[in-house]
């Protein structure tokens, strides 16, 4: 296994099409954010063969992009991703991942469980290779919840370090109480962004109709050049249709999932 000490982007390198796209996105983020890569493969057979594959991939990435890459193959069922959470949280390995990137294939059930438990942000990609300008536009659906502020801080991080244009979507709520909460978040958003004059952003007030603001955001991203959508995981329906629908969105768009934590983590902005 290769070893590195600095903060890394952790990637589930399972050699699938979506897993390959996850690696490519990791390379892109590693370059623009100046982070290392940590390639992880979970398998219950062909461990030596997979280790050789990861070694070659890691060496090629390092030689072509001058990125420090660590790699490891660990024993387990490939579609069960609990090992990723253990490693990302520092329980099993001494690494400090900024985020995790995972390709979606036959691991949906395991991925939903991982989303439920992970304190580390997770970017999911499907079998469609995202645009080269994936991070040019960041889509941030904002609702009335206090947890929405975590999305704001991650958006600022991308805006500051990548130069993304941030699109904040605020739903025009019909309920007066929810509308007021949403307006409070809007004021907080503007006040926070006033401290970062270099960040490009747009505020959009939208009629989400019967859709959730997250579903609306995925549809909205059709209107701008394909961008990463940042979503807070809803703990109330992690195993039901709404979250799975977001995960497996028809347009195969990448999503960054954040968990609801009392002491949420966001990198220094």
BADREN-808025 format. One record per atom (N, C-alpha, C): residue in one letter; residue number from 1; y, z, x; atom name. Coordinates in pm, whole numbers, plus 50000, padded with zeros to 5 digits. Example, Ala and Ser with C-alpha at 12.3 -4.5 7.8 and 13.67 -1.06 7.14 Angstrom:
code	pos	yy	zz	xx	site
A	1	49431	50780	51319	N
A	1	49550	50780	51230	CA
A	1	49670	50780	51320	C
S	2	49775	50708	51285	N
S	2	49894	50714	51367	CA
S	2	50003	50787	51290	C
// end
This chain:
code	pos	yy	zz	xx	site
X	1	49880	50000	50083	N
X	1	50000	50000	50000	CA
X	1	50125	50000	50086	C
X	2	50224	49916	50054	N
X	2	50350	49919	50124	CA
X	2	50433	50036	50072	C
X	3	50517	50096	50157	N
X	3	50596	50211	50115	CA
X	3	50743	50188	50147	C
X	4	50830	50238	50058	N
X	4	50974	50233	50078	CA
X	4	51033	50361	50022	C
X	5	51153	50396	50065	N
X	5	51209	50525	50027	CA
X	5	51326	50515	49930	C
X	6	51393	50401	49924	N
X	6	51511	50388	49840	CA
X	6	51475	50360	49695	C
X	7	51576	50370	49608	N
X	7	51553	50349	49465	CA
X	7	51499	50208	49439	C
X	8	51403	50201	49346	N
X	8	51332	50075	49324	CA
X	8	51338	50031	49178	C
X	9	51306	49904	49158	N
X	9	51276	49850	49026	CA
X	9	51125	49840	49017	C
X	10	51067	49910	48922	N
X	10	50921	49916	48907	CA
X	10	50874	49804	48814	C
X	11	50776	49725	48859	N
X	11	50731	49610	48781	CA
X	11	50581	49617	48760	C
X	12	50539	49594	48636	N
X	12	50397	49585	48605	CA
X	12	50350	49444	48639	C
X	13	50293	49427	48757	N
X	13	50252	49295	48805	CA
X	13	50106	49272	48770	C
X	14	50082	49216	48651	N
X	14	49943	49201	48604	CA
X	14	49891	49058	48618	C
X	15	49967	48971	48684	N
X	15	49928	48832	48712	CA
X	15	49923	48743	48588	C
X	16	49967	48793	48473	N
X	16	49976	48709	48353	CA
X	16	50104	48627	48361	C
X	17	50122	48534	48265	N
X	17	50246	48455	48262	CA
X	17	50367	48544	48244	C
X	18	50358	48636	48147	N
X	18	50471	48726	48123	CA
X	18	50489	48823	48240	C
X	19	50378	48861	48304	N
X	19	50387	48947	48421	CA
X	19	50457	48879	48537	C
X	20	50433	48749	48553	N
X	20	50501	48671	48657	CA
X	20	50650	48664	48629	C
X	21	50685	48646	48500	N
X	21	50827	48642	48462	CA
X	21	50892	48778	48488	C
X	22	50817	48886	48465	N
X	22	50868	49020	48495	CA
X	22	50901	49033	48644	C
X	23	50814	48980	48728	N
X	23	50838	48984	48873	CA
X	23	50962	48902	48909	C
X	24	50977	48784	48849	N
X	24	51094	48700	48876	CA
X	24	51223	48769	48835	C
X	25	51220	48837	48719	N
X	25	51339	48910	48675	CA
X	25	51367	49028	48767	C
X	26	51260	49091	48815	N
X	26	51278	49200	48909	CA
X	26	51343	49154	49038	C
X	27	51303	49037	49086	N
X	27	51365	48981	49207	CA
X	27	51513	48958	49184	C
X	28	51545	48900	49069	N
X	28	51686	48870	49038	CA
X	28	51769	48999	49035	C
X	29	51718	49101	48965	N
X	29	51792	49227	48957	CA
X	29	51798	49297	49092	C
X	30	51691	49287	49167	N
X	30	51688	49349	49299	CA
X	30	51798	49294	49389	C
X	31	51818	49163	49381	N
X	31	51920	49098	49465	CA
X	31	52060	49141	49423	C
X	32	52088	49135	49293	N
X	32	52226	49160	49249	CA
X	32	52260	49309	49243	C
X	33	52158	49395	49232	N
X	33	52184	49539	49228	CA
X	33	52150	49608	49360	C
X	34	52101	49530	49455	N
X	34	52065	49584	49586	CA
X	34	51963	49697	49575	C
X	35	51855	49670	49504	N
X	35	51746	49766	49487	CA
X	35	51617	49711	49547	C
X	36	51525	49800	49578	N
X	36	51393	49760	49625	CA
X	36	51302	49730	49508	C
X	37	51186	49673	49536	N
X	37	51087	49644	49433	CA
X	37	50961	49728	49456	C
X	38	50901	49768	49346	N
X	38	50772	49839	49351	CA
X	38	50679	49768	49255	C
X	39	50584	49692	49309	N
X	39	50490	49615	49227	CA
X	39	50365	49698	49202	C
X	40	50332	49714	49075	N
X	40	50217	49795	49037	CA
X	40	50119	49712	48957	C
X	41	49991	49720	48993	N
X	41	49887	49652	48917	CA
X	41	49783	49754	48874	C
X	42	49751	49755	48743	N
X	42	49651	49846	48688	CA
X	42	49527	49765	48654	C
X	43	49414	49802	48709	N
X	43	49292	49727	48681	CA
X	43	49169	49818	48695	C
X	44	49060	49777	48630	N
X	44	48935	49854	48639	CA
X	44	48825	49774	48708	C
X	45	48864	49662	48770	N
X	45	48771	49583	48850	CA
X	45	48852	49495	48944	C
X	46	48785	49439	49044	N
X	46	48851	49349	49140	CA
X	46	48970	49415	49209	C
X	47	48956	49543	49241	N
X	47	49067	49616	49302	CA
X	47	49106	49557	49438	C
X	48	49009	49526	49521	N
X	48	49040	49470	49653	CA
X	48	49105	49332	49641	C
X	49	49053	49251	49549	N
X	49	49110	49117	49528	CA
X	49	49254	49127	49480	C
X	50	49279	49216	49384	N
X	50	49415	49231	49332	CA
X	50	49509	49288	49438	C
X	51	49457	49375	49522	N
X	51	49539	49429	49631	CA
X	51	49581	49318	49727	C
X	52	49488	49230	49758	N
X	52	49520	49116	49846	CA
X	52	49626	49026	49782	C
X	53	49613	49004	49651	N
X	53	49711	48920	49580	CA
X	53	49850	48983	49587	C
X	54	49857	49114	49558	N
X	54	49987	49181	49561	CA
X	54	50047	49181	49701	C
X	55	49961	49194	49801	N
X	55	50010	49193	49939	CA
X	55	50076	49059	49971	C
X	56	50011	48951	49931	N
X	56	50066	48817	49956	CA
X	56	50197	48797	49880	C
X	57	50197	48837	49751	N
X	57	50319	48824	49670	CA
X	57	50433	48904	49732	C
X	58	50404	49026	49773	N
X	58	50507	49113	49832	CA
X	58	50562	49053	49960	C
X	59	50474	49002	50045	N
X	59	50518	48941	50171	CA
X	59	50603	48818	50146	C
X	60	50564	48737	50048	N
X	60	50641	48617	50015	CA
X	60	50780	48654	49965	C
X	61	50787	48756	49879	N
X	61	50918	48800	49827	CA
X	61	51006	48850	49941	C
X	62	50948	48930	50028	N
X	62	51025	48985	50140	CA
X	62	51074	48874	50233	C
X	63	50987	48779	50263	N
X	63	51023	48671	50355	CA
X	63	51129	48578	50297	C
X	64	51121	48552	50166	N
X	64	51215	48457	50105	CA
X	64	51347	48521	50066	C
X	65	51343	48647	50020	N
X	65	51465	48709	49966	CA
X	65	51513	48829	50047	C
X	66	51439	48867	50150	N
X	66	51474	48984	50232	CA
X	66	51485	49110	50147	C
X	67	51392	49126	50055	N
X	67	51384	49244	49969	CA
X	67	51271	49334	50019	C
X	68	51298	49464	50023	N
X	68	51191	49558	50057	CA
X	68	51099	49574	49936	C
X	69	50970	49553	49956	N
X	69	50874	49555	49845	CA
X	69	50758	49649	49878	C
X	70	50731	49742	49787	N
X	70	50610	49823	49795	CA
X	70	50514	49773	49688	C
X	71	50387	49790	49710	N
X	71	50290	49743	49611	CA
X	71	50172	49839	49607	C
X	72	50106	49843	49491	N
X	72	49991	49931	49476	CA
X	72	49904	49885	49361	C
X	73	49775	49895	49379	N
X	73	49679	49872	49271	CA
X	73	49615	50007	49238	C
X	74	49617	50046	49112	N
X	74	49558	50173	49071	CA
X	74	49451	50148	48965	C
X	75	49354	50234	48963	N
X	75	49241	50217	48871	CA
X	75	49282	50261	48730	C
X	76	49247	50178	48632	N
X	76	49273	50210	48492	CA
X	76	49258	50086	48407	C
X	77	49265	50105	48276	N
X	77	49258	49991	48185	CA
X	77	49393	49919	48186	C
X	78	49393	49787	48208	N
X	78	49519	49713	48221	CA
X	78	49613	49725	48102	C
X	79	49556	49737	47981	N
X	79	49642	49742	47862	CA
X	79	49689	49883	47829	C
X	80	49647	49981	47909	N
X	80	49696	50118	47894	CA
X	80	49799	50145	48003	C
X	81	49918	50177	47961	N
X	81	50029	50181	48056	CA
X	81	50078	50322	48086	C
X	82	49996	50424	48051	N
X	82	50039	50561	48073	CA
X	82	50060	50592	48222	C
X	83	49987	50521	48309	N
X	83	50004	50541	48453	CA
X	83	50146	50505	48497	C
X	84	50204	50405	48430	N
X	84	50339	50364	48466	CA
X	84	50437	50476	48439	C
X	85	50421	50545	48325	N
X	85	50510	50655	48292	CA
X	85	50496	50768	48393	C
X	86	50371	50797	48433	N
X	86	50348	50903	48530	CA
X	86	50415	50872	48664	C
X	87	50408	50746	48704	N
X	87	50470	50706	48831	CA
X	87	50622	50700	48818	C
X	88	50670	50643	48707	N
X	88	50815	50630	48688	CA
X	88	50884	50766	48679	C
X	89	50812	50865	48624	N
X	89	50871	50998	48608	CA
X	89	50856	51084	48734	C
X	90	50788	51029	48835	N
X	90	50772	51102	48960	CA
X	90	50657	51200	48962	C
X	91	50573	51197	48858	N
X	91	50461	51292	48851	CA
X	91	50351	51257	48951	C
X	92	50334	51129	48980	N
X	92	50223	51089	49068	CA
X	92	50269	51028	49200	C
X	93	50388	50972	49203	N
X	93	50436	50909	49326	CA
X	93	50579	50953	49351	C
X	94	50617	50954	49476	N
X	94	50752	50994	49512	CA
X	94	50844	50873	49517	C
X	95	50868	50816	49399	N
X	95	50962	50704	49391	CA
X	95	51068	50736	49286	C
X	96	51176	50665	49292	N
X	96	51289	50689	49202	CA
X	96	51327	50557	49136	C
X	97	51255	50515	49032	N
X	97	51282	50384	48972	CA
X	97	51411	50383	48891	C
X	98	51491	50279	48912	N
X	98	51609	50259	48829	CA
X	98	51567	50220	48688	C
X	99	51469	50131	48680	N
X	99	51416	50085	48553	CA
X	99	51279	50023	48574	C
X	100	51212	49995	48463	N
X	100	51079	49935	48465	CA
X	100	51086	49800	48395	C
X	101	51018	49698	48449	N
X	101	51011	49567	48383	CA
X	101	50865	49537	48353	C
X	102	50837	49502	48227	N
X	102	50699	49478	48184	CA
X	102	50692	49348	48103	C
X	103	50594	49266	48133	N
X	103	50566	49147	48053	CA
X	103	50474	49183	47937	C
X	104	50504	49128	47820	N
X	104	50424	49158	47700	CA
X	104	50310	49058	47689	C
X	105	50188	49107	47675	N
X	105	50073	49021	47647	CA
X	105	49981	49094	47551	C
X	106	49866	49138	47597	N
X	106	49774	49211	47509	CA
X	106	49790	49361	47524	C
X	107	49906	49403	47575	N
X	107	49928	49544	47603	CA
X	107	50027	49610	47507	C
X	108	50044	49552	47386	N
X	108	50148	49598	47295	CA
X	108	50129	49744	47255	C
X	109	50007	49782	47220	N
X	109	49982	49920	47179	CA
X	109	50016	50017	47291	C
X	110	49971	49984	47412	N
X	110	50002	50069	47526	CA
X	110	50150	50071	47556	C
X	111	50217	49958	47535	N
X	111	50360	49949	47561	CA
X	111	50439	50034	47462	C
X	112	50398	50034	47336	N
X	112	50465	50116	47236	CA
X	112	50454	50265	47272	C
X	113	50338	50305	47320	N
X	113	50321	50444	47363	CA
X	113	50409	50474	47484	C
X	114	50417	50379	47574	N
X	114	50501	50397	47693	CA
X	114	50647	50411	47654	C
X	115	50692	50327	47560	N
X	115	50831	50335	47514	CA
X	115	50861	50471	47454	C
X	116	50762	50527	47387	N
X	116	50780	50657	47322	CA
X	116	50803	50767	47425	C
X	117	50735	50760	47537	N
X	117	50734	50872	47632	CA
X	117	50822	50853	47754	C
X	118	50862	50732	47782	N
X	118	50932	50706	47907	CA
X	118	51078	50751	47903	C
X	119	51120	50821	48006	N
X	119	51261	50855	48022	CA
X	119	51333	50747	48104	C
X	120	51254	50661	48166	N
X	120	51311	50552	48245	CA
X	120	51331	50429	48157	C
X	121	51446	50363	48161	N
X	121	51468	50242	48081	CA
X	121	51363	50136	48111	C
X	122	51323	50062	48007	N
X	122	51221	49959	48021	CA
X	122	51274	49826	47970	C
X	123	51266	49723	48052	N
X	123	51299	49587	48010	CA
X	123	51169	49514	47981	C
X	124	51157	49459	47861	N
X	124	51037	49383	47824	CA
X	124	51070	49234	47821	C
X	125	50977	49154	47874	N
X	125	50992	49008	47871	CA
X	125	50865	48948	47813	C
X	126	50879	48831	47754	N
X	126	50764	48761	47699	CA
X	126	50733	48638	47786	C
X	127	50660	48543	47730	N
X	127	50612	48430	47810	CA
X	127	50716	48320	47826	C
X	128	50835	48342	47774	N
X	128	50943	48245	47789	CA
X	128	51035	48291	47901	C
X	129	51050	48209	48002	N
X	129	51135	48247	48115	CA
X	129	51280	48251	48071	C
X	130	51346	48366	48080	N
X	130	51485	48377	48034	CA
X	130	51578	48285	48112	C
X	131	51695	48265	48055	N
X	131	51797	48182	48118	CA
X	131	51834	48237	48256	C
X	132	51877	48147	48344	N
X	132	51925	48191	48475	CA
X	132	52044	48283	48461	C
X	133	52115	48270	48349	N
X	133	52233	48353	48325	CA
X	133	52203	48465	48226	C
X	134	52080	48520	48235	N
X	134	52038	48623	48140	CA
X	134	52137	48738	48132	C
X	135	52196	48775	48244	N
X	135	52283	48892	48247	CA
X	135	52431	48855	48237	C
X	136	52458	48727	48206	N
X	136	52597	48686	48187	CA
X	136	52655	48753	48063	C
X	137	52574	48762	47958	N
X	137	52615	48829	47835	CA
X	137	52516	48941	47804	C
X	138	52568	49061	47785	N
X	138	52487	49176	47745	CA
X	138	52522	49210	47601	C
X	139	52420	49215	47514	N
X	139	52441	49243	47372	CA
X	139	52411	49390	47346	C
X	140	52506	49461	47287	N
X	140	52488	49604	47264	CA
X	140	52515	49637	47117	C
X	141	52410	49652	47036	N
X	141	52429	49694	46897	CA
X	141	52466	49841	46892	C
X	142	52577	49872	46828	N
X	142	52626	50011	46820	CA
X	142	52624	50057	46675	C
X	143	52567	50175	46654	N
X	143	52566	50230	46519	CA
X	143	52644	50361	46517	C
X	144	52611	50447	46422	N
X	144	52685	50571	46402	CA
X	144	52626	50689	46479	C
X	145	52517	50668	46551	N
X	145	52449	50779	46618	CA
X	145	52518	50815	46750	C
X	146	52508	50941	46788	N
X	146	52567	50983	46915	CA
X	146	52492	50924	47033	C
X	147	52363	50891	47014	N
X	147	52284	50834	47123	CA
X	147	52332	50695	47163	C
X	148	52410	50632	47076	N
X	148	52461	50498	47107	CA
X	148	52544	50498	47235	C
X	149	52597	50615	47270	N
X	149	52681	50624	47390	CA
X	149	52602	50593	47517	C
X	150	52472	50620	47515	N
X	150	52391	50590	47634	CA
X	150	52388	50439	47658	C
X	151	52381	50362	47550	N
X	151	52383	50216	47565	CA
X	151	52515	50170	47626	C
X	152	52623	50235	47585	N
X	152	52755	50201	47637	CA
X	152	52758	50218	47789	C
X	153	52705	50329	47838	N
X	153	52711	50356	47982	CA
X	153	52625	50258	48062	C
X	154	52509	50221	48006	N
X	154	52428	50120	48075	CA
X	154	52497	49984	48072	C
X	155	52564	49953	47963	N
X	155	52638	49827	47956	CA
X	155	52749	49823	48061	C
X	156	52816	49937	48079	N
X	156	52919	49946	48182	CA
X	156	52859	49924	48321	C
X	157	52741	49979	48341	N
X	157	52673	49961	48471	CA
X	157	52650	49813	48499	C
X	158	52598	49740	48399	N
X	158	52575	49597	48417	CA
X	158	52707	49522	48434	C
X	159	52806	49559	48353	N
X	159	52935	49491	48362	CA
X	159	53001	49510	48497	C
X	160	52988	49629	48552	N
X	160	53053	49660	48680	CA
X	160	52980	49598	48798	C
X	161	52848	49600	48795	N
X	161	52771	49557	48912	CA
X	161	52726	49411	48906	C
X	162	52726	49353	48785	N
X	162	52679	49215	48772	CA
X	162	52790	49122	48725	C
X	163	52895	49179	48663	N
X	163	53002	49097	48610	CA
X	163	52973	49042	48472	C
X	164	52881	49107	48400	N
X	164	52844	49063	48265	CA
X	164	52961	49079	48169	C
X	165	52963	48993	48067	N
X	165	53051	49014	47952	CA
X	165	52972	49093	47849	C
X	166	53026	49206	47806	N
X	166	52955	49295	47715	CA
X	166	53001	49267	47572	C
X	167	52906	49240	47484	N
X	167	52936	49217	47343	CA
X	167	52888	49338	47263	C
X	168	52984	49418	47214	N
X	168	52951	49534	47133	CA
X	168	52953	49496	46986	C
X	169	52844	49518	46917	N
X	169	52834	49486	46775	CA
X	169	52841	49614	46693	C
X	170	52943	49627	46611	N
X	170	52959	49743	46524	CA
X	170	52939	49699	46379	C
X	171	52846	49765	46311	N
X	171	52818	49730	46172	CA
X	171	52927	49787	46081	C
X	172	52966	49707	45983	N
X	172	53061	49753	45882	CA
X	172	52982	49826	45773	C
X	173	52963	49956	45793	N
X	173	52880	50036	45703	CA
X	173	52948	50053	45567	C
X	174	52867	50052	45462	N
X	174	52919	50072	45327	CA
X	174	52938	50219	45295	C
X	175	52850	50301	45348	N
X	175	52861	50445	45328	CA
X	175	52980	50499	45407	C
X	176	53069	50572	45342	N
X	176	53193	50617	45406	CA
X	176	53167	50711	45524	C
X	177	53068	50798	45508	N
X	177	53036	50892	45616	CA
X	177	52985	50817	45739	C
X	178	52893	50724	45717	N
X	178	52838	50647	45828	CA
X	178	52945	50557	45890	C
X	179	53032	50503	45805	N
X	179	53141	50420	45855	CA
X	179	53232	50499	45948	C
X	180	53262	50624	45908	N
X	180	53348	50708	45992	CA
X	180	53282	50739	46125	C
X	181	53151	50767	46121	N
X	181	53078	50793	46246	CA
X	181	53079	50669	46336	C
X	182	53063	50553	46275	N
X	182	53067	50429	46351	CA
X	182	53205	50406	46412	C
X	183	53310	50436	46335	N
X	183	53446	50421	46385	CA
X	183	53473	50518	46500	C
X	184	53415	50638	46491	N
X	184	53429	50735	46601	CA
X	184	53367	50679	46729	C
X	185	53251	50617	46715	N
X	185	53187	50557	46832	CA
X	185	53267	50440	46886	C
X	186	53331	50366	46796	N
X	186	53416	50255	46839	CA
X	186	53534	50306	46921	C
X	187	53597	50413	46874	N
X	187	53709	50472	46947	CA
X	187	53664	50524	47084	C
X	188	53546	50588	47086	N
X	188	53492	50639	47212	CA
X	188	53464	50524	47308	C
X	189	53411	50415	47254	N
X	189	53380	50297	47336	CA
X	189	53507	50241	47400	C
X	190	53611	50223	47321	N
X	190	53736	50168	47373	CA
X	190	53800	50262	47476	C
X	191	53795	50391	47447	N
X	191	53854	50489	47539	CA
X	191	53780	50489	47672	C
X	192	53647	50485	47665	N
X	192	53567	50484	47788	CA
X	192	53592	50357	47869	C
X	193	53597	50243	47799	N
X	193	53616	50115	47868	CA
X	193	53755	50103	47930	C
X	194	53852	50180	47879	N
X	194	53987	50176	47936	CA
X	194	53988	50226	48081	C
X	195	53882	50298	48119	N
X	195	53871	50346	48257	CA
X	195	53812	50240	48351	C
X	196	53770	50128	48292	N
X	196	53706	50021	48371	CA
X	196	53774	49888	48338	C
X	197	53898	49869	48384	N
X	197	53973	49747	48349	CA
X	197	53909	49619	48400	C
X	198	53820	49631	48499	N
X	198	53756	49512	48555	CA
X	198	53643	49459	48468	C
X	199	53600	49536	48368	N
X	199	53486	49496	48286	CA
X	199	53530	49408	48170	C
X	200	53459	49297	48153	N
X	200	53487	49204	48043	CA
X	200	53405	49245	47922	C
X	201	53470	49259	47808	N
X	201	53395	49296	47688	CA
X	201	53463	49243	47563	C
X	202	53384	49235	47457	N
X	202	53433	49194	47326	CA
X	202	53376	49288	47220	C
X	203	53460	49321	47124	N
X	203	53418	49405	47011	CA
X	203	53399	49315	46889	C
X	204	53283	49322	46826	N
X	204	53253	49242	46708	CA
X	204	53217	49336	46592	C
X	205	53291	49326	46484	N
X	205	53253	49399	46362	CA
X	205	53173	49303	46275	C
X	206	53053	49343	46240	N
X	206	52960	49250	46177	CA
X	206	52905	49306	46047	C
X	207	52871	49215	45959	N
X	207	52802	49249	45835	CA
X	207	52653	49226	45857	C
X	208	52580	49333	45877	N
X	208	52438	49320	45910	CA
X	208	52352	49294	45787	C
X	209	52413	49299	45668	N
X	209	52342	49278	45542	CA
X	209	52225	49376	45533	C
X	210	52102	49326	45515	N
X	210	51988	49417	45500	CA
X	210	51913	49439	45630	C
X	211	51961	49376	45736	N
X	211	51896	49393	45866	CA
X	211	51943	49523	45932	C
X	212	51861	49576	46021	N
X	212	51908	49684	46107	CA
X	212	52006	49622	46208	C
X	213	52090	49705	46266	N
X	213	52186	49652	46362	CA
X	213	52114	49594	46485	C
X	214	51996	49648	46515	N
X	214	51918	49594	46627	CA
X	214	51864	49454	46596	C
X	215	51812	49436	46475	N
X	215	51763	49303	46435	CA
X	215	51878	49203	46434	C
X	216	51993	49248	46382	N
X	216	52110	49160	46378	CA
X	216	52149	49119	46520	C
X	217	52140	49212	46614	N
X	217	52179	49183	46752	CA
X	217	52092	49073	46812	C
X	218	51963	49075	46782	N
X	218	51874	48971	46835	CA
X	218	51909	48835	46777	C
X	219	51948	48831	46650	N
X	219	51992	48705	46591	CA
X	219	52127	48661	46647	C
X	220	52214	48759	46672	N
X	220	52347	48728	46724	CA
X	220	52339	48665	46862	C
X	221	52239	48705	46940	N
X	221	52230	48653	47076	CA
X	221	52204	48503	47078	C
X	222	52175	48443	46960	N
X	222	52165	48297	46952	CA
X	222	52303	48234	46964	C
X	223	52406	48311	46926	N
X	223	52541	48256	46921	CA
X	223	52610	48255	47057	C
X	224	52561	48334	47149	N
X	224	52615	48332	47285	CA
X	224	52501	48290	47377	C
X	225	52536	48253	47499	N
X	225	52430	48218	47594	CA
X	225	52335	48336	47608	C
X	226	52207	48308	47599	N
X	226	52105	48411	47590	CA
X	226	52135	48530	47680	C
X	227	52144	48648	47619	N
X	227	52175	48768	47694	CA
X	227	52074	48878	47670	C
X	228	52072	48973	47761	N
X	228	51987	49090	47746	CA
X	228	52041	49178	47635	C
X	229	51954	49224	47546	N
X	229	51994	49314	47437	CA
X	229	51949	49455	47471	C
X	230	52041	49551	47462	N
X	230	52009	49691	47492	CA
X	230	51989	49767	47362	C
X	231	51874	49830	47348	N
X	231	51837	49897	47223	CA
X	231	51791	50039	47251	C
X	232	51831	50131	47166	N
X	232	51780	50269	47171	CA
X	232	51656	50276	47083	C
X	233	51546	50326	47140	N
X	233	51422	50337	47062	CA
X	233	51439	50437	46949	C
X	234	51393	50398	46831	N
X	234	51398	50486	46714	CA
X	234	51269	50566	46706	C
X	235	51278	50696	46726	N
X	235	51158	50780	46730	CA
X	235	51088	50788	46595	C
X	236	51156	50747	46489	N
X	236	51097	50760	46356	CA
X	236	51001	50648	46320	C
X	237	51004	50536	46397	N
X	237	50913	50429	46359	CA
X	237	50847	50361	46479	C
X	238	50817	50439	46579	N
X	238	50762	50380	46700	CA
X	238	50630	50307	46676	C
X	239	50547	50352	46581	N
X	239	50419	50286	46560	CA
X	239	50421	50197	46436	C
X	240	50536	50173	46379	N
X	240	50541	50093	46258	CA
X	240	50604	49957	46287	C
X	241	50615	49879	46185	N
X	241	50649	49738	46199	CA
X	241	50787	49711	46261	C
X	242	50894	49787	46227	N
X	242	51026	49749	46278	CA
X	242	51035	49740	46430	C
X	243	50984	49842	46500	N
X	243	50997	49839	46646	CA
X	243	50908	49733	46708	C
X	244	50790	49717	46653	N
X	244	50699	49614	46703	CA
X	244	50760	49476	46681	C
X	245	50830	49461	46570	N
X	245	50896	49334	46539	CA
X	245	51004	49303	46642	C
X	246	51078	49405	46683	N
X	246	51179	49385	46786	CA
X	246	51114	49347	46918	C
X	247	51008	49418	46951	N
X	247	50937	49394	47076	CA
X	247	50884	49252	47085	C
X	248	50826	49204	46973	N
X	248	50764	49071	46969	CA
X	248	50855	48970	46900	C
X	249	50985	48982	46921	N
X	249	51080	48895	46852	CA
X	249	51044	48748	46873	C
X	250	51064	48672	46767	N
X	250	51019	48533	46761	CA
X	250	51082	48445	46869	C
X	251	51204	48478	46906	N
X	251	51273	48396	47007	CA
X	251	51232	48433	47149	C
X	252	51142	48532	47162	N
X	252	51091	48577	47293	CA
X	252	51204	48622	47385	C
X	253	51297	48698	47328	N
X	253	51412	48744	47406	CA
X	253	51381	48875	47477	C
X	254	51431	48890	47597	N
X	254	51412	49016	47670	CA
X	254	51495	49128	47609	C
X	255	51440	49247	47610	N
X	255	51507	49363	47553	CA
X	255	51500	49478	47652	C
X	256	51607	49553	47661	N
X	256	51607	49677	47739	CA
X	256	51598	49792	47641	C
X	257	51490	49868	47648	N
X	257	51469	49983	47560	CA
X	257	51508	50112	47632	C
X	258	51590	50192	47564	N
X	258	51624	50325	47613	CA
X	258	51565	50427	47518	C
X	259	51526	50541	47570	N
X	259	51474	50647	47486	CA
X	259	51586	50741	47448	C
X	260	51565	50813	47340	N
X	260	51661	50914	47297	CA
X	260	51630	51043	47371	C
X	261	51717	51081	47463	N
X	261	51698	51203	47541	CA
X	261	51822	51289	47531	C
X	262	51801	51420	47527	N
X	262	51916	51510	47522	CA
X	262	51999	51498	47650	C
X	263	51929	51489	47762	N
X	263	51998	51473	47890	CA
X	263	51966	51334	47945	C
X	264	52030	51232	47883	N
X	264	51990	51097	47920	CA
X	264	52039	51062	48059	C
X	265	51963	50971	48119	N
X	265	51993	50927	48256	CA
X	265	52061	50792	48252	C
X	266	52165	50781	48331	N
X	266	52227	50650	48351	CA
X	266	52274	50647	48496	C
X	267	52260	50534	48565	N
X	267	52304	50529	48704	CA
X	267	52454	50547	48714	C
X	268	52499	50583	48831	N
X	268	52642	50604	48854	CA
X	268	52717	50475	48825	C
X	269	52819	50484	48739	N
X	269	52897	50367	48706	CA
X	269	53034	50372	48774	C
// end
